[in-house]
Amino acid sequence: MPLIQISQTPGLTAEQKRATIAAVTAAYAEATGKNASSVWVTITEVPREHWGVGGEPLG
């Protein structure tokens, strides 16, 4: 059972999350030949102050 994890800053609407989960699931199923019903996707919202890029915090 594949698990795809997405970490991002907060801000997506519920509809955007639904669309993202559907699109990622479909892309993975197409690319791997796996049944889409076996693909799990999680979206974890991480506050900006918990991210760093290039040695600098985002928040």
PyMOL Python script that loads the backbone (N, CA, C, O; Angstrom):
from pymol import cmd

cmd.read_pdbstr("""\
ATOM      1  N   MET A   1       0.848  -1.170   0.000  1.00  0.00           N
ATOM      2  CA  MET A   1       0.000   0.000   0.000  1.00  0.00           C
ATOM      3  C   MET A   1       0.900   1.241   0.000  1.00  0.00           C
ATOM      4  O   MET A   1       1.498   1.556   1.029  1.00  0.00           O
ATOM      5  N   PRO A   2       1.008   1.949  -1.125  1.00  0.00           N
ATOM      6  CA  PRO A   2       1.855   3.129  -1.189  1.00  0.00           C
ATOM      7  C   PRO A   2       1.298   4.280  -0.356  1.00  0.00           C
ATOM      8  O   PRO A   2       0.087   4.490  -0.283  1.00  0.00           O
ATOM      9  N   LEU A   3       2.212   5.016   0.266  1.00  0.00           N
ATOM     10  CA  LEU A   3       1.860   6.209   1.040  1.00  0.00           C
ATOM     11  C   LEU A   3       2.672   7.374   0.504  1.00  0.00           C
ATOM     12  O   LEU A   3       3.903   7.336   0.502  1.00  0.00           O
ATOM     13  N   ILE A   4       1.983   8.406   0.051  1.00  0.00           N
ATOM     14  CA  ILE A   4       2.625   9.623  -0.451  1.00  0.00           C
ATOM     15  C   ILE A   4       2.379  10.713   0.581  1.00  0.00           C
ATOM     16  O   ILE A   4       1.233  10.995   0.933  1.00  0.00           O
ATOM     17  N   GLN A   5       3.454  11.325   1.065  1.00  0.00           N
ATOM     18  CA  GLN A   5       3.348  12.358   2.085  1.00  0.00           C
ATOM     19  C   GLN A   5       3.763  13.701   1.506  1.00  0.00           C
ATOM     20  O   GLN A   5       4.821  13.827   0.889  1.00  0.00           O
ATOM     21  N   ILE A   6       2.921  14.697   1.713  1.00  0.00           N
ATOM     22  CA  ILE A   6       3.188  16.050   1.244  1.00  0.00           C
ATOM     23  C   ILE A   6       3.278  16.945   2.471  1.00  0.00           C
ATOM     24  O   ILE A   6       2.355  16.989   3.285  1.00  0.00           O
ATOM     25  N   SER A   7       4.393  17.659   2.601  1.00  0.00           N
ATOM     26  CA  SER A   7       4.553  18.650   3.671  1.00  0.00           C
ATOM     27  C   SER A   7       4.589  20.021   3.019  1.00  0.00           C
ATOM     28  O   SER A   7       5.272  20.221   2.014  1.00  0.00           O
ATOM     29  N   GLN A   8       3.852  20.964   3.592  1.00  0.00           N
ATOM     30  CA  GLN A   8       3.811  22.306   3.031  1.00  0.00           C
ATOM     31  C   GLN A   8       3.394  23.300   4.091  1.00  0.00           C
ATOM     32  O   GLN A   8       2.942  22.930   5.174  1.00  0.00           O
ATOM     33  N   THR A   9       3.554  24.565   3.762  1.00  0.00           N
ATOM     34  CA  THR A   9       3.073  25.604   4.660  1.00  0.00           C
ATOM     35  C   THR A   9       1.547  25.647   4.586  1.00  0.00           C
ATOM     36  O   THR A   9       0.973  25.247   3.574  1.00  0.00           O
ATOM     37  N   PRO A  10       0.887  26.121   5.633  1.00  0.00           N
ATOM     38  CA  PRO A  10      -0.573  26.205   5.620  1.00  0.00           C
ATOM     39  C   PRO A  10      -1.077  27.163   4.540  1.00  0.00           C
ATOM     40  O   PRO A  10      -0.361  28.066   4.108  1.00  0.00           O
ATOM     41  N   GLY A  11      -2.312  26.948   4.119  1.00  0.00           N
ATOM     42  CA  GLY A  11      -2.909  27.907   3.194  1.00  0.00           C
ATOM     43  C   GLY A  11      -3.848  27.318   2.161  1.00  0.00           C
ATOM     44  O   GLY A  11      -4.661  28.047   1.592  1.00  0.00           O
ATOM     45  N   LEU A  12      -3.762  26.013   1.899  1.00  0.00           N
ATOM     46  CA  LEU A  12      -4.671  25.432   0.917  1.00  0.00           C
ATOM     47  C   LEU A  12      -6.080  25.338   1.498  1.00  0.00           C
ATOM     48  O   LEU A  12      -6.258  25.069   2.686  1.00  0.00           O
ATOM     49  N   THR A  13      -7.060  25.560   0.655  1.00  0.00           N
ATOM     50  CA  THR A  13      -8.446  25.362   1.066  1.00  0.00           C
ATOM     51  C   THR A  13      -8.752  23.860   1.080  1.00  0.00           C
ATOM     52  O   THR A  13      -7.980  23.055   0.559  1.00  0.00           O
ATOM     53  N   ALA A  14      -9.868  23.503   1.673  1.00  0.00           N
ATOM     54  CA  ALA A  14     -10.287  22.101   1.681  1.00  0.00           C
ATOM     55  C   ALA A  14     -10.440  21.584   0.249  1.00  0.00           C
ATOM     56  O   ALA A  14     -10.067  20.447  -0.040  1.00  0.00           O
ATOM     57  N   GLU A  15     -10.981  22.404  -0.641  1.00  0.00           N
ATOM     58  CA  GLU A  15     -11.159  21.996  -2.045  1.00  0.00           C
ATOM     59  C   GLU A  15      -9.803  21.791  -2.721  1.00  0.00           C
ATOM     60  O   GLU A  15      -9.635  20.835  -3.479  1.00  0.00           O
ATOM     61  N   GLN A  16      -8.846  22.659  -2.463  1.00  0.00           N
ATOM     62  CA  GLN A  16      -7.511  22.498  -3.036  1.00  0.00           C
ATOM     63  C   GLN A  16      -6.842  21.221  -2.520  1.00  0.00           C
ATOM     64  O   GLN A  16      -6.149  20.536  -3.271  1.00  0.00           O
ATOM     65  N   LYS A  17      -7.048  20.906  -1.255  1.00  0.00           N
ATOM     66  CA  LYS A  17      -6.497  19.668  -0.703  1.00  0.00           C
ATOM     67  C   LYS A  17      -7.131  18.454  -1.378  1.00  0.00           C
ATOM     68  O   LYS A  17      -6.429  17.509  -1.737  1.00  0.00           O
ATOM     69  N   ARG A  18      -8.447  18.475  -1.553  1.00  0.00           N
ATOM     70  CA  ARG A  18      -9.137  17.372  -2.244  1.00  0.00           C
ATOM     71  C   ARG A  18      -8.597  17.201  -3.654  1.00  0.00           C
ATOM     72  O   ARG A  18      -8.334  16.083  -4.094  1.00  0.00           O
ATOM     73  N   ALA A  19      -8.432  18.322  -4.365  1.00  0.00           N
ATOM     74  CA  ALA A  19      -7.935  18.271  -5.739  1.00  0.00           C
ATOM     75  C   ALA A  19      -6.495  17.758  -5.787  1.00  0.00           C
ATOM     76  O   ALA A  19      -6.142  16.986  -6.679  1.00  0.00           O
ATOM     77  N   THR A  20      -5.674  18.176  -4.845  1.00  0.00           N
ATOM     78  CA  THR A  20      -4.287  17.719  -4.783  1.00  0.00           C
ATOM     79  C   THR A  20      -4.227  16.225  -4.526  1.00  0.00           C
ATOM     80  O   THR A  20      -3.489  15.506  -5.200  1.00  0.00           O
ATOM     81  N   ILE A  21      -4.990  15.758  -3.564  1.00  0.00           N
ATOM     82  CA  ILE A  21      -5.013  14.323  -3.248  1.00  0.00           C
ATOM     83  C   ILE A  21      -5.464  13.517  -4.460  1.00  0.00           C
ATOM     84  O   ILE A  21      -4.872  12.485  -4.772  1.00  0.00           O
ATOM     85  N   ALA A  22      -6.505  13.978  -5.144  1.00  0.00           N
ATOM     86  CA  ALA A  22      -7.001  13.268  -6.328  1.00  0.00           C
ATOM     87  C   ALA A  22      -5.954  13.245  -7.436  1.00  0.00           C
ATOM     88  O   ALA A  22      -5.730  12.207  -8.058  1.00  0.00           O
ATOM     89  N   ALA A  23      -5.310  14.388  -7.684  1.00  0.00           N
ATOM     90  CA  ALA A  23      -4.335  14.476  -8.772  1.00  0.00           C
ATOM     91  C   ALA A  23      -3.090  13.638  -8.481  1.00  0.00           C
ATOM     92  O   ALA A  23      -2.587  12.952  -9.371  1.00  0.00           O
ATOM     93  N   VAL A  24      -2.595  13.686  -7.260  1.00  0.00           N
ATOM     94  CA  VAL A  24      -1.406  12.909  -6.897  1.00  0.00           C
ATOM     95  C   VAL A  24      -1.718  11.415  -6.965  1.00  0.00           C
ATOM     96  O   VAL A  24      -0.911  10.629  -7.462  1.00  0.00           O
ATOM     97  N   THR A  25      -2.874  11.036  -6.472  1.00  0.00           N
ATOM     98  CA  THR A  25      -3.275   9.628  -6.533  1.00  0.00           C
ATOM     99  C   THR A  25      -3.354   9.143  -7.971  1.00  0.00           C
ATOM    100  O   THR A  25      -2.829   8.078  -8.295  1.00  0.00           O
ATOM    101  N   ALA A  26      -4.002   9.912  -8.836  1.00  0.00           N
ATOM    102  CA  ALA A  26      -4.148   9.523 -10.236  1.00  0.00           C
ATOM    103  C   ALA A  26      -2.794   9.431 -10.932  1.00  0.00           C
ATOM    104  O   ALA A  26      -2.544   8.493 -11.689  1.00  0.00           O
ATOM    105  N   ALA A  27      -1.921  10.403 -10.676  1.00  0.00           N
ATOM    106  CA  ALA A  27      -0.599  10.391 -11.310  1.00  0.00           C
ATOM    107  C   ALA A  27       0.218   9.187 -10.866  1.00  0.00           C
ATOM    108  O   ALA A  27       0.869   8.541 -11.687  1.00  0.00           O
ATOM    109  N   TYR A  28       0.189   8.885  -9.586  1.00  0.00           N
ATOM    110  CA  TYR A  28       0.948   7.738  -9.072  1.00  0.00           C
ATOM    111  C   TYR A  28       0.403   6.433  -9.643  1.00  0.00           C
ATOM    112  O   TYR A  28       1.167   5.571 -10.076  1.00  0.00           O
ATOM    113  N   ALA A  29      -0.918   6.292  -9.643  1.00  0.00           N
ATOM    114  CA  ALA A  29      -1.537   5.068 -10.166  1.00  0.00           C
ATOM    115  C   ALA A  29      -1.200   4.883 -11.639  1.00  0.00           C
ATOM    116  O   ALA A  29      -0.907   3.768 -12.070  1.00  0.00           O
ATOM    117  N   GLU A  30      -1.239   5.950 -12.408  1.00  0.00           N
ATOM    118  CA  GLU A  30      -0.917   5.862 -13.839  1.00  0.00           C
ATOM    119  C   GLU A  30       0.552   5.502 -14.051  1.00  0.00           C
ATOM    120  O   GLU A  30       0.875   4.664 -14.893  1.00  0.00           O
ATOM    121  N   ALA A  31       1.429   6.131 -13.294  1.00  0.00           N
ATOM    122  CA  ALA A  31       2.868   5.914 -13.476  1.00  0.00           C
ATOM    123  C   ALA A  31       3.320   4.525 -13.041  1.00  0.00           C
ATOM    124  O   ALA A  31       4.262   3.971 -13.607  1.00  0.00           O
ATOM    125  N   THR A  32       2.648   3.959 -12.034  1.00  0.00           N
ATOM    126  CA  THR A  32       3.105   2.691 -11.464  1.00  0.00           C
ATOM    127  C   THR A  32       2.231   1.503 -11.825  1.00  0.00           C
ATOM    128  O   THR A  32       2.637   0.356 -11.639  1.00  0.00           O
ATOM    129  N   GLY A  33       1.047   1.762 -12.335  1.00  0.00           N
ATOM    130  CA  GLY A  33       0.117   0.677 -12.621  1.00  0.00           C
ATOM    131  C   GLY A  33      -0.595   0.161 -11.379  1.00  0.00           C
ATOM    132  O   GLY A  33      -1.296  -0.849 -11.440  1.00  0.00           O
ATOM    133  N   LYS A  34      -0.420   0.849 -10.251  1.00  0.00           N
ATOM    134  CA  LYS A  34      -1.105   0.461  -9.010  1.00  0.00           C
ATOM    135  C   LYS A  34      -2.567   0.876  -9.076  1.00  0.00           C
ATOM    136  O   LYS A  34      -2.932   1.814  -9.785  1.00  0.00           O
ATOM    137  N   ASN A  35      -3.390   0.163  -8.327  1.00  0.00           N
ATOM    138  CA  ASN A  35      -4.799   0.511  -8.226  1.00  0.00           C
ATOM    139  C   ASN A  35      -4.912   1.782  -7.375  1.00  0.00           C
ATOM    140  O   ASN A  35      -4.389   1.827  -6.262  1.00  0.00           O
ATOM    141  N   ALA A  36      -5.578   2.792  -7.880  1.00  0.00           N
ATOM    142  CA  ALA A  36      -5.706   4.064  -7.166  1.00  0.00           C
ATOM    143  C   ALA A  36      -6.328   3.884  -5.782  1.00  0.00           C
ATOM    144  O   ALA A  36      -6.039   4.662  -4.874  1.00  0.00           O
ATOM    145  N   SER A  37      -7.168   2.881  -5.611  1.00  0.00           N
ATOM    146  CA  SER A  37      -7.816   2.684  -4.309  1.00  0.00           C
ATOM    147  C   SER A  37      -6.847   2.218  -3.231  1.00  0.00           C
ATOM    148  O   SER A  37      -7.193   2.212  -2.050  1.00  0.00           O
ATOM    149  N   SER A  38      -5.641   1.829  -3.625  1.00  0.00           N
ATOM    150  CA  SER A  38      -4.655   1.391  -2.629  1.00  0.00           C
ATOM    151  C   SER A  38      -3.654   2.490  -2.281  1.00  0.00           C
ATOM    152  O   SER A  38      -2.776   2.280  -1.445  1.00  0.00           O
ATOM    153  N   VAL A  39      -3.775   3.657  -2.910  1.00  0.00           N
ATOM    154  CA  VAL A  39      -2.816   4.751  -2.705  1.00  0.00           C
ATOM    155  C   VAL A  39      -3.305   5.668  -1.586  1.00  0.00           C
ATOM    156  O   VAL A  39      -4.424   6.180  -1.619  1.00  0.00           O
ATOM    157  N   TRP A  40      -2.439   5.859  -0.602  1.00  0.00           N
ATOM    158  CA  TRP A  40      -2.730   6.776   0.504  1.00  0.00           C
ATOM    159  C   TRP A  40      -1.946   8.066   0.278  1.00  0.00           C
ATOM    160  O   TRP A  40      -0.794   8.032  -0.153  1.00  0.00           O
ATOM    161  N   VAL A  41      -2.579   9.205   0.572  1.00  0.00           N
ATOM    162  CA  VAL A  41      -1.917  10.510   0.467  1.00  0.00           C
ATOM    163  C   VAL A  41      -2.208  11.282   1.751  1.00  0.00           C
ATOM    164  O   VAL A  41      -3.352  11.354   2.199  1.00  0.00           O
ATOM    165  N   THR A  42      -1.158  11.860   2.336  1.00  0.00           N
ATOM    166  CA  THR A  42      -1.350  12.742   3.485  1.00  0.00           C
ATOM    167  C   THR A  42      -0.788  14.114   3.148  1.00  0.00           C
ATOM    168  O   THR A  42       0.211  14.240   2.441  1.00  0.00           O
ATOM    169  N   ILE A  43      -1.449  15.137   3.669  1.00  0.00           N
ATOM    170  CA  ILE A  43      -0.950  16.510   3.548  1.00  0.00           C
ATOM    171  C   ILE A  43      -0.737  17.013   4.967  1.00  0.00           C
ATOM    172  O   ILE A  43      -1.677  17.082   5.759  1.00  0.00           O
ATOM    173  N   THR A  44       0.493  17.361   5.280  1.00  0.00           N
ATOM    174  CA  THR A  44       0.836  17.888   6.590  1.00  0.00           C
ATOM    175  C   THR A  44       1.176  19.363   6.441  1.00  0.00           C
ATOM    176  O   THR A  44       2.065  19.735   5.675  1.00  0.00           O
ATOM    177  N   GLU A  45       0.462  20.187   7.175  1.00  0.00           N
ATOM    178  CA  GLU A  45       0.731  21.622   7.141  1.00  0.00           C
ATOM    179  C   GLU A  45       1.709  21.964   8.267  1.00  0.00           C
ATOM    180  O   GLU A  45       1.432  21.746   9.447  1.00  0.00           O
ATOM    181  N   VAL A  46       2.847  22.501   7.871  1.00  0.00           N
ATOM    182  CA  VAL A  46       3.905  22.855   8.809  1.00  0.00           C
ATOM    183  C   VAL A  46       3.990  24.384   8.853  1.00  0.00           C
ATOM    184  O   VAL A  46       4.154  25.016   7.809  1.00  0.00           O
ATOM    185  N   PRO A  47       3.882  24.983  10.031  1.00  0.00           N
ATOM    186  CA  PRO A  47       3.954  26.444  10.105  1.00  0.00           C
ATOM    187  C   PRO A  47       5.246  26.980   9.473  1.00  0.00           C
ATOM    188  O   PRO A  47       6.294  26.338   9.542  1.00  0.00           O
ATOM    189  N   ARG A  48       5.156  28.144   8.868  1.00  0.00           N
ATOM    190  CA  ARG A  48       6.310  28.743   8.171  1.00  0.00           C
ATOM    191  C   ARG A  48       7.531  28.866   9.074  1.00  0.00           C
ATOM    192  O   ARG A  48       8.661  28.709   8.613  1.00  0.00           O
ATOM    193  N   GLU A  49       7.313  29.147  10.358  1.00  0.00           N
ATOM    194  CA  GLU A  49       8.455  29.318  11.260  1.00  0.00           C
ATOM    195  C   GLU A  49       9.184  28.007  11.547  1.00  0.00           C
ATOM    196  O   GLU A  49      10.254  28.013  12.156  1.00  0.00           O
ATOM    197  N   HIS A  50       8.612  26.887  11.110  1.00  0.00           N
ATOM    198  CA  HIS A  50       9.259  25.583  11.278  1.00  0.00           C
ATOM    199  C   HIS A  50      10.001  25.134  10.022  1.00  0.00           C
ATOM    200  O   HIS A  50      10.540  24.028   9.991  1.00  0.00           O
ATOM    201  N   TRP A  51      10.038  25.969   8.993  1.00  0.00           N
ATOM    202  CA  TRP A  51      10.726  25.664   7.742  1.00  0.00           C
ATOM    203  C   TRP A  51      11.985  26.506   7.624  1.00  0.00           C
ATOM    204  O   TRP A  51      12.047  27.627   8.129  1.00  0.00           O
ATOM    205  N   GLY A  52      12.967  25.966   6.966  1.00  0.00           N
ATOM    206  CA  GLY A  52      14.171  26.729   6.636  1.00  0.00           C
ATOM    207  C   GLY A  52      14.622  26.362   5.238  1.00  0.00           C
ATOM    208  O   GLY A  52      14.579  25.193   4.855  1.00  0.00           O
ATOM    209  N   VAL A  53      15.054  27.349   4.479  1.00  0.00           N
ATOM    210  CA  VAL A  53      15.560  27.136   3.124  1.00  0.00           C
ATOM    211  C   VAL A  53      16.863  27.894   2.985  1.00  0.00           C
ATOM    212  O   VAL A  53      16.924  29.089   3.273  1.00  0.00           O
ATOM    213  N   GLY A  54      17.892  27.216   2.550  1.00  0.00           N
ATOM    214  CA  GLY A  54      19.183  27.858   2.364  1.00  0.00           C
ATOM    215  C   GLY A  54      19.771  28.400   3.652  1.00  0.00           C
ATOM    216  O   GLY A  54      20.520  29.376   3.638  1.00  0.00           O
ATOM    217  N   GLY A  55      19.433  27.770   4.760  1.00  0.00           N
ATOM    218  CA  GLY A  55      19.958  28.191   6.051  1.00  0.00           C
ATOM    219  C   GLY A  55      19.199  29.318   6.699  1.00  0.00           C
ATOM    220  O   GLY A  55      19.604  29.818   7.748  1.00  0.00           O
ATOM    221  N   GLU A  56      18.093  29.730   6.084  1.00  0.00           N
ATOM    222  CA  GLU A  56      17.297  30.837   6.619  1.00  0.00           C
ATOM    223  C   GLU A  56      15.876  30.356   6.917  1.00  0.00           C
ATOM    224  O   GLU A  56      15.288  29.634   6.111  1.00  0.00           O
ATOM    225  N   PRO A  57      15.319  30.747   8.067  1.00  0.00           N
ATOM    226  CA  PRO A  57      13.925  30.390   8.362  1.00  0.00           C
ATOM    227  C   PRO A  57      12.956  31.152   7.454  1.00  0.00           C
ATOM    228  O   PRO A  57      13.226  32.285   7.054  1.00  0.00           O
ATOM    229  N   LEU A  58      11.835  30.519   7.137  1.00  0.00           N
ATOM    230  CA  LEU A  58      10.822  31.181   6.307  1.00  0.00           C
ATOM    231  C   LEU A  58       9.971  32.148   7.131  1.00  0.00           C
ATOM    232  O   LEU A  58       9.556  33.193   6.631  1.00  0.00           O
ATOM    233  N   GLY A  59       9.717  31.805   8.374  1.00  0.00           N
ATOM    234  CA  GLY A  59       8.781  32.602   9.174  1.00  0.00           C
ATOM    235  C   GLY A  59       9.442  33.577  10.082  1.00  0.00           C
ATOM    236  O   GLY A  59       8.763  34.305  10.806  1.00  0.00           O
TER     237      GLY A  59
END
""", "prot")
cmd.dss("prot")
cmd.show_as("cartoon", "prot")
cmd.util.cbc("prot")
cmd.orient("prot")
